[in-house]
């Protein structure tokens, strides 16, 4: 799970808070959607910066590099699991209100220096100051898997401490609690749940926030009936959010099967998009023509649907637009792809799927309506 929390500056651009989750497999365009939001502007004012970016994936530094390397846009806070991400959120979004960008950068650097000292490393140079250091904040992260690893370390350390005090027989590594995925999952779910609750609290207490989470997907498994006398088999039939274990679904049932952790996160979201990658098929392409052919195209699914072409069933997508700028999300194509026809008005917002362009357009229209009404 990766998290971005956009907080208000001295004057809020958005009249309401919005919580968005973006799902997808590796390299399906999730970070590009984040970048589109971080670079979006309304009348020259940025919507989603300055940002506290909780960096958990090195891969994000490539796609989102133009923002992460800009000291006027970002405070980058490294985190390996949900517990460290929660520390970042608590530090930069206390109950008294969000910190300024400059204050957050100072706290993040102190954290980095402390971690470097514990690992006997030389810390990096301090972050550069910027003209926007006085503005209030924003956030970002892949954390659930990291929490499982951390849980394993804690269990192993605890077992080693007990072993030092024990004179009886010791459990072998095969049966060790740190090797039991159920124990690791319980620890990760607890830490991730605490982070979700805190992020939800921040969006409730401060208007004009953008909370954005990205979640990787894994294969969705369906139980398929075998031939006569053969046992049922399990087959991958699509994708499902990878935030804890999900049980396989019996063929023909139209019900979702997600982990409690994902359900907790999804319940707090206004919008859930699913990113997909349309990969070129070179089956009938001559080798000398491959490099001149079309490349990968990224698209998004914005509404629930069964049996999307080459994708499968997506039951976790969500729309909760309502009044104000968020209403735009109810008007977007269910399958937003640059080569798939849609309402011509949508093409004027963006030639392809862009959460930043959609929210910027909706905010600009809402502002104009308010000025006309006044």
C-alpha positions as YAML, in Angstrom:
chain: A
units: angstrom
residues:
- id: 1
  name: UNK
  ca: [0.00, 0.00, 0.00]
- id: 2
  name: UNK
  ca: [1.27, 3.44, -0.87]
- id: 3
  name: UNK
  ca: [-0.26, 6.54, 0.70]
- id: 4
  name: UNK
  ca: [-0.44, 10.20, -0.23]
- id: 5
  name: UNK
  ca: [-2.19, 12.71, 1.98]
- id: 6
  name: UNK
  ca: [-2.61, 16.19, 0.57]
- id: 7
  name: UNK
  ca: [-3.22, 18.78, 3.22]
- id: 8
  name: UNK
  ca: [-4.46, 22.33, 2.91]
- id: 9
  name: UNK
  ca: [-2.18, 25.34, 2.58]
- id: 10
  name: UNK
  ca: [-3.04, 28.66, 4.19]
- id: 11
  name: UNK
  ca: [-6.00, 28.85, 1.83]
- id: 12
  name: UNK
  ca: [-7.76, 25.69, 0.73]
- id: 13
  name: UNK
  ca: [-8.25, 25.13, -3.01]
- id: 14
  name: UNK
  ca: [-10.69, 22.26, -2.58]
- id: 15
  name: UNK
  ca: [-13.94, 22.93, -0.70]
- id: 16
  name: UNK
  ca: [-14.12, 19.31, 0.51]
- id: 17
  name: UNK
  ca: [-11.79, 16.47, 1.38]
- id: 18
  name: UNK
  ca: [-11.41, 13.53, -0.97]
- id: 19
  name: UNK
  ca: [-10.05, 10.02, -0.36]
- id: 20
  name: UNK
  ca: [-8.87, 8.10, -3.44]
- id: 21
  name: UNK
  ca: [-7.44, 4.60, -3.82]
- id: 22
  name: UNK
  ca: [-5.70, 3.43, -6.97]
- id: 23
  name: UNK
  ca: [-5.13, -0.29, -7.51]
- id: 24
  name: UNK
  ca: [-3.12, -2.13, -10.13]
- id: 25
  name: UNK
  ca: [-0.36, -4.57, -10.89]
- id: 26
  name: UNK
  ca: [3.31, -3.60, -11.04]
- id: 27
  name: UNK
  ca: [3.99, -1.08, -13.83]
- id: 28
  name: UNK
  ca: [0.31, -0.49, -14.58]
- id: 29
  name: UNK
  ca: [0.45, 3.31, -14.31]
- id: 30
  name: UNK
  ca: [-0.36, 3.92, -10.62]
- id: 31
  name: UNK
  ca: [2.54, 6.30, -9.99]
- id: 32
  name: UNK
  ca: [1.80, 8.16, -13.21]
- id: 33
  name: UNK
  ca: [-1.72, 8.85, -11.90]
- id: 34
  name: UNK
  ca: [-0.18, 10.13, -8.67]
- id: 35
  name: UNK
  ca: [2.17, 12.38, -10.65]
- id: 36
  name: UNK
  ca: [-0.77, 13.78, -12.62]
- id: 37
  name: UNK
  ca: [-2.33, 14.84, -9.32]
- id: 38
  name: UNK
  ca: [0.90, 16.22, -7.83]
- id: 39
  name: UNK
  ca: [1.48, 18.39, -10.90]
- id: 40
  name: UNK
  ca: [-2.16, 19.50, -11.39]
- id: 41
  name: UNK
  ca: [-2.92, 23.21, -11.06]
- id: 42
  name: UNK
  ca: [-6.00, 25.45, -11.00]
- id: 43
  name: UNK
  ca: [-5.38, 29.01, -12.19]
- id: 44
  name: UNK
  ca: [-1.68, 28.60, -11.49]
- id: 45
  name: UNK
  ca: [-2.18, 27.18, -7.98]
- id: 46
  name: UNK
  ca: [-1.07, 23.59, -7.31]
- id: 47
  name: UNK
  ca: [-3.79, 21.26, -6.02]
- id: 48
  name: UNK
  ca: [-1.66, 18.68, -4.24]
- id: 49
  name: UNK
  ca: [1.66, 20.19, -3.21]
- id: 50
  name: UNK
  ca: [3.59, 20.71, -1.02]
- id: 51
  name: UNK
  ca: [3.49, 17.03, -0.13]
- id: 52
  name: UNK
  ca: [4.85, 14.77, 2.55]
- id: 53
  name: UNK
  ca: [5.86, 11.78, 0.44]
- id: 54
  name: UNK
  ca: [6.32, 8.63, 2.51]
- id: 55
  name: UNK
  ca: [8.77, 6.85, 0.25]
- id: 56
  name: UNK
  ca: [8.62, 3.06, 0.45]
- id: 57
  name: UNK
  ca: [9.30, 2.08, -3.17]
- id: 58
  name: UNK
  ca: [12.44, 2.99, -5.08]
- id: 59
  name: UNK
  ca: [10.47, 2.57, -8.33]
- id: 60
  name: UNK
  ca: [8.48, 5.73, -7.54]
- id: 61
  name: UNK
  ca: [11.65, 7.84, -7.70]
- id: 62
  name: UNK
  ca: [11.75, 7.39, -11.46]
- id: 63
  name: UNK
  ca: [8.18, 8.23, -12.46]
- id: 64
  name: UNK
  ca: [7.63, 10.87, -9.77]
- id: 65
  name: UNK
  ca: [11.20, 12.16, -9.77]
- id: 66
  name: UNK
  ca: [10.32, 15.66, -10.96]
- id: 67
  name: UNK
  ca: [8.26, 16.18, -7.79]
- id: 68
  name: UNK
  ca: [10.35, 14.17, -5.31]
- id: 69
  name: UNK
  ca: [13.51, 16.08, -6.22]
- id: 70
  name: UNK
  ca: [11.87, 19.49, -5.91]
- id: 71
  name: UNK
  ca: [12.34, 20.89, -2.35]
- id: 72
  name: UNK
  ca: [9.48, 23.34, -2.89]
- id: 73
  name: UNK
  ca: [7.02, 20.51, -3.62]
- id: 74
  name: UNK
  ca: [8.03, 17.60, -1.43]
- id: 75
  name: UNK
  ca: [9.27, 16.48, 1.93]
- id: 76
  name: UNK
  ca: [10.46, 12.91, 1.34]
- id: 77
  name: UNK
  ca: [10.16, 10.67, 4.42]
- id: 78
  name: UNK
  ca: [11.53, 7.11, 4.00]
- id: 79
  name: UNK
  ca: [9.49, 4.25, 5.50]
- id: 80
  name: UNK
  ca: [9.77, 0.48, 5.26]
- id: 81
  name: UNK
  ca: [6.47, -0.50, 6.91]
- id: 82
  name: UNK
  ca: [3.15, 0.82, 8.22]
- id: 83
  name: UNK
  ca: [4.59, 1.52, 11.66]
- id: 84
  name: UNK
  ca: [7.19, 3.90, 10.26]
- id: 85
  name: UNK
  ca: [4.59, 5.52, 8.00]
- id: 86
  name: UNK
  ca: [2.35, 6.04, 11.03]
- id: 87
  name: UNK
  ca: [5.27, 7.77, 12.79]
- id: 88
  name: UNK
  ca: [5.54, 10.13, 9.82]
- id: 89
  name: UNK
  ca: [1.82, 10.93, 9.79]
- id: 90
  name: UNK
  ca: [1.73, 11.49, 13.57]
- id: 91
  name: UNK
  ca: [4.78, 13.75, 13.36]
- id: 92
  name: UNK
  ca: [3.55, 15.88, 10.46]
- id: 93
  name: UNK
  ca: [-0.21, 15.82, 11.12]
- id: 94
  name: UNK
  ca: [-0.59, 16.14, 14.91]
- id: 95
  name: UNK
  ca: [-3.99, 16.88, 16.44]
- id: 96
  name: UNK
  ca: [-3.09, 20.57, 16.56]
- id: 97
  name: UNK
  ca: [-2.92, 20.67, 12.74]
- id: 98
  name: UNK
  ca: [-0.51, 19.89, 9.89]
- id: 99
  name: UNK
  ca: [3.06, 21.20, 9.91]
- id: 100
  name: UNK
  ca: [4.52, 23.53, 7.32]
- id: 101
  name: UNK
  ca: [6.70, 22.08, 4.59]
- id: 102
  name: UNK
  ca: [9.82, 23.46, 6.28]
- id: 103
  name: UNK
  ca: [8.90, 21.98, 9.67]
- id: 104
  name: UNK
  ca: [8.17, 18.61, 8.08]
- id: 105
  name: UNK
  ca: [11.50, 18.58, 6.23]
- id: 106
  name: UNK
  ca: [13.31, 19.27, 9.52]
- id: 107
  name: UNK
  ca: [11.51, 16.38, 11.27]
- id: 108
  name: UNK
  ca: [12.07, 14.03, 8.33]
- id: 109
  name: UNK
  ca: [15.78, 14.83, 8.26]
- id: 110
  name: UNK
  ca: [16.11, 14.25, 12.00]
- id: 111
  name: UNK
  ca: [14.46, 10.86, 11.46]
- id: 112
  name: UNK
  ca: [16.86, 9.98, 8.63]
- id: 113
  name: UNK
  ca: [19.88, 10.99, 10.71]
- id: 114
  name: UNK
  ca: [18.69, 8.83, 13.63]
- id: 115
  name: UNK
  ca: [18.15, 5.82, 11.36]
- id: 116
  name: UNK
  ca: [21.57, 6.28, 9.72]
- id: 117
  name: UNK
  ca: [23.24, 6.38, 13.15]
- id: 118
  name: UNK
  ca: [21.50, 3.14, 14.21]
- id: 119
  name: UNK
  ca: [22.72, 1.46, 11.01]
- id: 120
  name: UNK
  ca: [26.23, 2.97, 11.25]
- id: 121
  name: UNK
  ca: [25.84, 4.86, 7.99]
- id: 122
  name: UNK
  ca: [26.69, 8.41, 6.98]
- id: 123
  name: UNK
  ca: [23.44, 10.40, 6.69]
- id: 124
  name: UNK
  ca: [22.60, 12.25, 3.46]
- id: 125
  name: UNK
  ca: [22.89, 16.05, 3.29]
- id: 126
  name: UNK
  ca: [20.00, 18.05, 4.76]
- id: 127
  name: UNK
  ca: [17.11, 19.05, 2.45]
- id: 128
  name: UNK
  ca: [17.36, 22.34, 0.63]
- id: 129
  name: UNK
  ca: [15.15, 25.23, 1.78]
- id: 130
  name: UNK
  ca: [12.53, 26.67, -0.56]
- id: 131
  name: UNK
  ca: [10.24, 29.67, -0.88]
- id: 132
  name: UNK
  ca: [7.24, 27.43, -0.06]
- id: 133
  name: UNK
  ca: [8.57, 26.15, 3.27]
- id: 134
  name: UNK
  ca: [5.93, 28.21, 5.09]
- id: 135
  name: UNK
  ca: [3.00, 26.45, 3.40]
- id: 136
  name: UNK
  ca: [1.05, 23.68, 5.10]
- id: 137
  name: UNK
  ca: [1.39, 20.09, 4.07]
- id: 138
  name: UNK
  ca: [0.63, 16.83, 2.09]
- id: 139
  name: UNK
  ca: [1.76, 12.55, 2.04]
- id: 140
  name: UNK
  ca: [2.82, 9.11, 0.17]
- id: 141
  name: UNK
  ca: [4.07, 4.90, 0.56]
- id: 142
  name: UNK
  ca: [4.29, 0.50, -0.13]
- id: 143
  name: UNK
  ca: [3.91, -0.60, 3.41]
- id: 144
  name: UNK
  ca: [1.81, -3.70, 4.09]
- id: 145
  name: UNK
  ca: [4.46, -6.20, 2.95]
- id: 146
  name: UNK
  ca: [7.08, -4.27, 4.87]
- id: 147
  name: UNK
  ca: [5.02, -4.62, 8.04]
- id: 148
  name: UNK
  ca: [4.95, -8.41, 7.60]
- id: 149
  name: UNK
  ca: [8.75, -8.42, 7.38]
- id: 150
  name: UNK
  ca: [8.99, -6.21, 10.47]
- id: 151
  name: UNK
  ca: [6.63, -8.54, 12.32]
- id: 152
  name: UNK
  ca: [8.89, -11.45, 11.49]
- id: 153
  name: UNK
  ca: [11.91, -9.59, 12.89]
- id: 154
  name: UNK
  ca: [10.05, -8.78, 16.11]
- id: 155
  name: UNK
  ca: [8.92, -12.39, 16.57]
- id: 156
  name: UNK
  ca: [12.42, -13.70, 15.91]
- id: 157
  name: UNK
  ca: [14.00, -11.25, 18.34]
- id: 158
  name: UNK
  ca: [11.41, -12.10, 20.99]
- id: 159
  name: UNK
  ca: [12.05, -15.85, 20.52]
- id: 160
  name: UNK
  ca: [15.82, -15.36, 20.75]
- id: 161
  name: UNK
  ca: [15.47, -13.43, 23.99]
- id: 162
  name: UNK
  ca: [13.30, -16.21, 25.45]
- id: 163
  name: UNK
  ca: [15.80, -18.84, 24.29]
- id: 164
  name: UNK
  ca: [18.60, -17.14, 26.19]
- id: 165
  name: UNK
  ca: [16.59, -17.48, 29.41]
- id: 166
  name: UNK
  ca: [15.42, -21.05, 28.75]
- id: 167
  name: UNK
  ca: [17.21, -24.32, 29.46]
- id: 168
  name: UNK
  ca: [14.59, -26.53, 27.78]
- id: 169
  name: UNK
  ca: [14.46, -27.75, 24.17]
- id: 170
  name: UNK
  ca: [14.14, -25.07, 21.49]
- id: 171
  name: UNK
  ca: [11.78, -25.05, 18.52]
- id: 172
  name: UNK
  ca: [13.36, -25.63, 15.13]
- id: 173
  name: UNK
  ca: [13.35, -22.89, 12.50]
- id: 174
  name: UNK
  ca: [10.71, -24.71, 10.47]
- id: 175
  name: UNK
  ca: [8.20, -24.40, 13.29]
- id: 176
  name: UNK
  ca: [9.37, -20.96, 14.43]
- id: 177
  name: UNK
  ca: [6.61, -18.33, 14.85]
- id: 178
  name: UNK
  ca: [8.48, -15.90, 12.59]
- id: 179
  name: UNK
  ca: [8.13, -18.39, 9.71]
- id: 180
  name: UNK
  ca: [4.35, -18.72, 10.11]
- id: 181
  name: UNK
  ca: [2.65, -16.46, 7.51]
- id: 182
  name: UNK
  ca: [-0.45, -16.26, 9.70]
- id: 183
  name: UNK
  ca: [1.52, -14.53, 12.48]
- id: 184
  name: UNK
  ca: [3.12, -12.15, 9.99]
- id: 185
  name: UNK
  ca: [-0.26, -11.37, 8.44]
- id: 186
  name: UNK
  ca: [-1.81, -10.60, 11.80]
- id: 187
  name: UNK
  ca: [1.00, -8.19, 12.66]
- id: 188
  name: UNK
  ca: [0.85, -6.48, 9.25]
- id: 189
  name: UNK
  ca: [-2.95, -6.15, 9.41]
- id: 190
  name: UNK
  ca: [-2.77, -4.54, 12.86]
- id: 191
  name: UNK
  ca: [-0.13, -2.01, 11.79]
- id: 192
  name: UNK
  ca: [-1.88, -1.24, 8.51]
- id: 193
  name: UNK
  ca: [-5.21, -0.84, 10.33]
- id: 194
  name: UNK
  ca: [-3.70, 1.68, 12.72]
- id: 195
  name: UNK
  ca: [-2.35, 3.68, 9.78]
- id: 196
  name: UNK
  ca: [-5.70, 3.61, 7.95]
- id: 197
  name: UNK
  ca: [-7.54, 4.83, 11.06]
- id: 198
  name: UNK
  ca: [-5.09, 7.70, 11.55]
- id: 199
  name: UNK
  ca: [-5.28, 8.80, 7.93]
- id: 200
  name: UNK
  ca: [-9.06, 8.74, 8.08]
- id: 201
  name: UNK
  ca: [-8.98, 10.87, 11.22]
- id: 202
  name: UNK
  ca: [-6.76, 13.46, 9.55]
- id: 203
  name: UNK
  ca: [-9.11, 13.84, 6.57]
- id: 204
  name: UNK
  ca: [-12.09, 14.24, 8.92]
- id: 205
  name: UNK
  ca: [-10.45, 16.92, 11.06]
- id: 206
  name: UNK
  ca: [-9.01, 19.09, 8.27]
- id: 207
  name: UNK
  ca: [-11.11, 20.18, 5.29]
- id: 208
  name: UNK
  ca: [-9.63, 20.40, 1.81]
- id: 209
  name: UNK
  ca: [-7.41, 17.33, 2.11]
- id: 210
  name: UNK
  ca: [-6.58, 14.81, -0.59]
- id: 211
  name: UNK
  ca: [-5.82, 11.33, 0.71]
- id: 212
  name: UNK
  ca: [-4.45, 9.10, -2.02]
- id: 213
  name: UNK
  ca: [-3.48, 5.44, -1.55]
- id: 214
  name: UNK
  ca: [-2.18, 2.97, -4.08]
- id: 215
  name: UNK
  ca: [-2.49, -0.77, -3.58]
- id: 216
  name: UNK
  ca: [-0.88, -3.54, -5.62]
- id: 217
  name: UNK
  ca: [-3.04, -6.34, -6.96]
- id: 218
  name: UNK
  ca: [-2.47, -10.09, -7.15]
- id: 219
  name: UNK
  ca: [-4.26, -12.82, -9.17]
- id: 220
  name: UNK
  ca: [-7.94, -13.34, -8.35]
- id: 221
  name: UNK
  ca: [-8.56, -17.07, -7.95]
- id: 222
  name: UNK
  ca: [-11.81, -18.85, -8.81]
- id: 223
  name: UNK
  ca: [-12.75, -22.41, -7.92]
- id: 224
  name: UNK
  ca: [-13.46, -24.30, -11.14]
- id: 225
  name: UNK
  ca: [-15.43, -27.54, -11.22]
- id: 226
  name: UNK
  ca: [-13.38, -30.48, -12.47]
- id: 227
  name: UNK
  ca: [-14.44, -33.15, -14.93]
- id: 228
  name: UNK
  ca: [-16.45, -36.11, -13.67]
- id: 229
  name: UNK
  ca: [-14.44, -37.85, -10.98]
- id: 230
  name: UNK
  ca: [-11.87, -35.03, -10.90]
- id: 231
  name: UNK
  ca: [-11.47, -32.62, -7.94]
- id: 232
  name: UNK
  ca: [-12.18, -28.89, -8.33]
- id: 233
  name: UNK
  ca: [-9.24, -26.75, -9.42]
- id: 234
  name: UNK
  ca: [-8.33, -23.11, -8.81]
- id: 235
  name: UNK
  ca: [-7.66, -20.80, -11.73]
- id: 236
  name: UNK
  ca: [-6.55, -17.16, -11.96]
- id: 237
  name: UNK
  ca: [-9.40, -15.20, -13.58]
- id: 238
  name: UNK
  ca: [-8.32, -11.59, -13.01]
- id: 239
  name: UNK
  ca: [-6.91, -9.39, -10.27]
- id: 240
  name: UNK
  ca: [-7.78, -8.52, -6.69]
- id: 241
  name: UNK
  ca: [-6.35, -5.98, -4.21]
- id: 242
  name: UNK
  ca: [-3.30, -7.45, -2.49]
- id: 243
  name: UNK
  ca: [-3.77, -6.11, 1.03]
- id: 244
  name: UNK
  ca: [-4.00, -9.30, 3.02]
- id: 245
  name: UNK
  ca: [-5.28, -12.73, 2.01]
- id: 246
  name: UNK
  ca: [-8.49, -13.09, 0.00]
- id: 247
  name: UNK
  ca: [-10.30, -16.42, -0.31]
- id: 248
  name: UNK
  ca: [-11.08, -17.95, -3.72]
- id: 249
  name: UNK
  ca: [-14.66, -17.60, -4.96]
- id: 250
  name: UNK
  ca: [-16.87, -20.40, -6.26]
- id: 251
  name: UNK
  ca: [-17.57, -20.19, -9.98]
- id: 252
  name: UNK
  ca: [-20.69, -18.19, -10.85]
- id: 253
  name: UNK
  ca: [-20.96, -16.24, -7.57]
- id: 254
  name: UNK
  ca: [-21.11, -12.48, -7.96]
- id: 255
  name: UNK
  ca: [-19.57, -11.61, -4.58]
- id: 256
  name: UNK
  ca: [-16.29, -9.91, -3.70]
- id: 257
  name: UNK
  ca: [-13.71, -11.74, -1.61]
- id: 258
  name: UNK
  ca: [-11.29, -9.27, -0.04]
- id: 259
  name: UNK
  ca: [-9.30, -9.11, 3.16]
- id: 260
  name: UNK
  ca: [-10.62, -7.25, 6.20]
- id: 261
  name: UNK
  ca: [-7.74, -4.77, 5.83]
- id: 262
  name: UNK
  ca: [-8.75, -3.90, 2.26]
- id: 263
  name: UNK
  ca: [-12.41, -3.61, 3.26]
- id: 264
  name: UNK
  ca: [-11.43, -1.19, 6.03]
- id: 265
  name: UNK
  ca: [-9.49, 0.97, 3.58]
- id: 266
  name: UNK
  ca: [-12.12, 0.83, 0.82]
- id: 267
  name: UNK
  ca: [-14.90, 1.86, 3.22]
- id: 268
  name: UNK
  ca: [-13.13, 5.17, 3.80]
- id: 269
  name: UNK
  ca: [-12.54, 5.96, 0.11]
- id: 270
  name: UNK
  ca: [-14.69, 8.21, -2.06]
- id: 271
  name: UNK
  ca: [-13.07, 7.01, -5.27]
- id: 272
  name: UNK
  ca: [-11.35, 3.73, -6.22]
- id: 273
  name: UNK
  ca: [-9.74, 3.38, -9.65]
- id: 274
  name: UNK
  ca: [-8.10, 0.27, -11.09]
- id: 275
  name: UNK
  ca: [-5.09, 0.79, -13.39]
- id: 276
  name: UNK
  ca: [-4.45, -1.61, -16.26]
- id: 277
  name: UNK
  ca: [-1.71, -1.89, -18.86]
- id: 278
  name: UNK
  ca: [-2.61, -2.63, -22.47]
- id: 279
  name: UNK
  ca: [0.45, -4.56, -23.67]
- id: 280
  name: UNK
  ca: [1.18, -4.85, -27.43]
- id: 281
  name: UNK
  ca: [0.82, -8.25, -29.03]
- id: 282
  name: UNK
  ca: [3.73, -9.08, -31.37]
- id: 283
  name: UNK
  ca: [2.30, -12.41, -32.51]
- id: 284
  name: UNK
  ca: [1.92, -11.30, -36.12]
- id: 285
  name: UNK
  ca: [4.70, -8.69, -36.17]
- id: 286
  name: UNK
  ca: [7.90, -9.29, -38.07]
- id: 287
  name: UNK
  ca: [10.98, -8.98, -35.88]
- id: 288
  name: UNK
  ca: [12.37, -6.01, -37.83]
- id: 289
  name: UNK
  ca: [9.09, -4.12, -37.23]
- id: 290
  name: UNK
  ca: [8.83, -4.65, -33.45]
- id: 291
  name: UNK
  ca: [10.63, -1.45, -32.40]
- id: 292
  name: UNK
  ca: [8.51, 0.71, -34.70]
- id: 293
  name: UNK
  ca: [5.22, -0.67, -33.42]
- id: 294
  name: UNK
  ca: [2.98, 0.78, -30.68]
- id: 295
  name: UNK
  ca: [4.09, 0.50, -27.05]
- id: 296
  name: UNK
  ca: [2.19, -0.14, -23.84]
- id: 297
  name: UNK
  ca: [-0.90, 1.96, -23.15]
- id: 298
  name: UNK
  ca: [-2.15, 2.65, -19.63]
- id: 299
  name: UNK
  ca: [-5.87, 2.81, -18.91]
- id: 300
  name: UNK
  ca: [-8.13, 2.86, -15.85]
- id: 301
  name: UNK
  ca: [-11.40, 1.26, -14.80]
- id: 302
  name: UNK
  ca: [-13.51, 3.68, -12.75]
- id: 303
  name: UNK
  ca: [-16.72, 1.69, -12.20]
- id: 304
  name: UNK
  ca: [-17.67, -1.85, -11.17]
- id: 305
  name: UNK
  ca: [-18.17, -4.29, -13.99]
- id: 306
  name: UNK
  ca: [-18.05, -7.97, -14.92]
- id: 307
  name: UNK
  ca: [-15.81, -9.38, -17.64]
- id: 308
  name: UNK
  ca: [-14.04, -6.26, -18.87]
- id: 309
  name: UNK
  ca: [-12.13, -7.20, -22.07]
- id: 310
  name: UNK
  ca: [-8.70, -8.69, -21.28]
- id: 311
  name: UNK
  ca: [-9.14, -7.68, -17.62]
- id: 312
  name: UNK
  ca: [-11.91, -9.74, -16.06]
- id: 313
  name: UNK
  ca: [-14.31, -8.74, -13.32]
- id: 314
  name: UNK
  ca: [-13.61, -5.62, -11.24]
- id: 315
  name: UNK
  ca: [-16.00, -5.37, -8.29]
- id: 316
  name: UNK
  ca: [-13.93, -3.11, -6.01]
- id: 317
  name: UNK
  ca: [-13.99, 0.06, -8.15]
- id: 318
  name: UNK
  ca: [-15.96, 2.84, -6.49]
- id: 319
  name: UNK
  ca: [-17.63, 6.14, -7.35]
- id: 320
  name: UNK
  ca: [-18.89, 8.48, -4.68]
- id: 321
  name: UNK
  ca: [-18.87, 11.81, -6.41]
- id: 322
  name: UNK
  ca: [-21.75, 13.80, -4.93]
- id: 323
  name: UNK
  ca: [-21.92, 17.58, -4.91]
- id: 324
  name: UNK
  ca: [-18.99, 19.91, -5.50]
- id: 325
  name: UNK
  ca: [-15.89, 19.07, -7.56]
- id: 326
  name: UNK
  ca: [-16.16, 15.37, -6.73]
- id: 327
  name: UNK
  ca: [-19.22, 15.11, -9.00]
- id: 328
  name: UNK
  ca: [-16.85, 14.85, -11.98]
- id: 329
  name: UNK
  ca: [-15.98, 11.30, -11.01]
- id: 330
  name: UNK
  ca: [-19.52, 10.14, -11.77]
- id: 331
  name: UNK
  ca: [-19.19, 11.49, -15.33]
- id: 332
  name: UNK
  ca: [-15.93, 9.76, -16.29]
- id: 333
  name: UNK
  ca: [-15.88, 6.68, -18.57]
- id: 334
  name: UNK
  ca: [-16.15, 3.32, -16.82]
- id: 335
  name: UNK
  ca: [-13.28, 2.14, -19.06]
- id: 336
  name: UNK
  ca: [-11.03, 5.17, -19.65]
- id: 337
  name: UNK
  ca: [-8.62, 4.34, -22.47]
- id: 338
  name: UNK
  ca: [-7.13, 6.75, -25.00]
- id: 339
  name: UNK
  ca: [-8.29, 4.55, -27.91]
- id: 340
  name: UNK
  ca: [-11.80, 3.79, -26.63]
- id: 341
  name: UNK
  ca: [-14.54, 6.29, -27.62]
- id: 342
  name: UNK
  ca: [-16.20, 8.26, -24.80]
- id: 343
  name: UNK
  ca: [-18.13, 11.49, -24.30]
- id: 344
  name: UNK
  ca: [-16.34, 14.23, -26.33]
- id: 345
  name: UNK
  ca: [-16.48, 16.48, -23.26]
- id: 346
  name: UNK
  ca: [-14.16, 14.07, -21.46]
- id: 347
  name: UNK
  ca: [-11.60, 14.36, -24.26]
- id: 348
  name: UNK
  ca: [-11.39, 18.10, -23.58]
- id: 349
  name: UNK
  ca: [-10.32, 17.32, -19.99]
- id: 350
  name: UNK
  ca: [-7.60, 14.85, -20.97]
- id: 351
  name: UNK
  ca: [-6.72, 12.70, -23.98]
- id: 352
  name: UNK
  ca: [-6.27, 9.73, -21.65]
- id: 353
  name: UNK
  ca: [-7.02, 8.79, -18.03]
- id: 354
  name: UNK
  ca: [-5.69, 11.42, -15.61]
- id: 355
  name: UNK
  ca: [-6.92, 11.86, -12.07]
- id: 356
  name: UNK
  ca: [-5.07, 15.15, -11.80]
- id: 357
  name: UNK
  ca: [-6.63, 16.62, -14.94]
- id: 358
  name: UNK
  ca: [-10.11, 15.48, -13.87]
- id: 359
  name: UNK
  ca: [-9.88, 17.01, -10.40]
- id: 360
  name: UNK
  ca: [-8.31, 20.24, -11.67]
- id: 361
  name: UNK
  ca: [-11.04, 20.66, -14.29]
- id: 362
  name: UNK
  ca: [-13.81, 19.96, -11.77]
- id: 363
  name: UNK
  ca: [-12.34, 22.40, -9.25]
- id: 364
  name: UNK
  ca: [-12.03, 25.15, -11.88]
- id: 365
  name: UNK
  ca: [-15.67, 24.66, -12.97]
- id: 366
  name: UNK
  ca: [-16.84, 24.68, -9.35]
- id: 367
  name: UNK
  ca: [-14.95, 27.93, -8.67]
- id: 368
  name: UNK
  ca: [-16.54, 29.59, -11.69]
- id: 369
  name: UNK
  ca: [-20.00, 28.49, -10.52]
- id: 370
  name: UNK
  ca: [-19.40, 29.94, -7.06]
- id: 371
  name: UNK
  ca: [-18.24, 33.27, -8.52]
- id: 372
  name: UNK
  ca: [-21.33, 33.42, -10.77]
- id: 373
  name: UNK
  ca: [-23.62, 32.66, -7.83]
- id: 374
  name: UNK
  ca: [-21.96, 35.38, -5.74]
...
